[in-house]
Amino acid sequence: MNKEYKKAPDVLTTKDLDYLKDIFGWHHTAYKVSMDALEFINDKQVANMFMEASKIFYDHMKTVISILKEESSNE
């Protein structure tokens, strides 16, 4: 029998998980690169921009983790 849903169920598919893994990886790499670059930046304004960017990357990683935690608590 086919079930009809009025609203899509709140689930993550394997494709969603693969995409979240990619997103986390991109931001993790960008975070590491921006933090490592700070060692070589002498201009304070540029260093501040790199710090701000690294905070954004870190926040995005935390968002991905919170999505995964929420999904695991719904099981």
Buried (B, 14 or more C-beta within 10 A) or exposed (E): EEEEEEEEEEEBEEEEEEEBEEBBEEBBEBBEEBBEBEEEBEEEEEBEEBBEBBEBBBEBBEBBEEBBEEBEEEE
